[in-house]
Amino acid sequence: MFHRKIKKEAYNKDEQKPVIRSSICTGEQVAGFRDIHTGKFTEVMLIRNNRDMEEFLERYDIAMEEIKKEW
């Protein structure tokens, strides 16, 4: 099985925090970043399965413990 190389991307850790937004009704999950000053959420990708979550964590070099989940 081939493992695809994921391009690393940066986010401003001083200004943003990683967030998973989850719909109470549908369970749909979206990964992104919330600005700690304005509260604005910037959507990055749809999380459909564990592979998508792993890709998000690897791409932005985030530990699972750093992510806040919101409903």
N, C-alpha and C positions, 0 to 999 in steps of 0.2 A: 504494500500500500504506500502511496506517495504522500509525503507531508508537504503541503504548500508553504512557501515562505511568506510570512506576513510582514508587510511594511510597517515599521515602527513610526508612530506619530506622537507628537507632544501636545500637552495641554498645559495651561497655566495653573500650576498647583497652588499658587498664592491667591488666585482669583476665582478658581472653579473647583467644584467637588464632583466626583463621579456619582451618577444616580441611575437607578433602574426605575422607570415609571411603569406601573402595572395597572391595567384596567380591572376594576372589581367585577364588572359585568362579563367581559369576554376573556379575561386572563392574558390579553395581549401585553407583551413587554417591550419597552423601548429603552435602549441605553443612550445616555447622553451626559451632559454636564450642566450643573446649575451654578450660575454666577452667585458668589457668596454675598455680594453687595446689593445687587438688584433683584435677585431671585429668579431671573430669566433662565428658562430651560432651553438648551440647545440640543436637539435630537441628533444622534450620530448614526444609530443603526437599529433595526428591528431584531429582537432576540426571539428566535423561533425554537431553538433547542440548545443543548449544552455546548455544541460545537460553536454556535454563534457567540455564546457567552465567553467561551475560551478565547475566541478570536478578539473580542472586545478587550478582554483583560490583557492579552498579549500585545495587541496593537498599541495600547496606551500605557503599558507597563504598570498595571494596577493589580493590587492584591485584593482578593475577594472581600476581605475584612474592611477595606476602605470604602466599599460601595454602600450607599444608603438606598433602601427600597422605599418608594412612595406609591400611594394609591390614590 
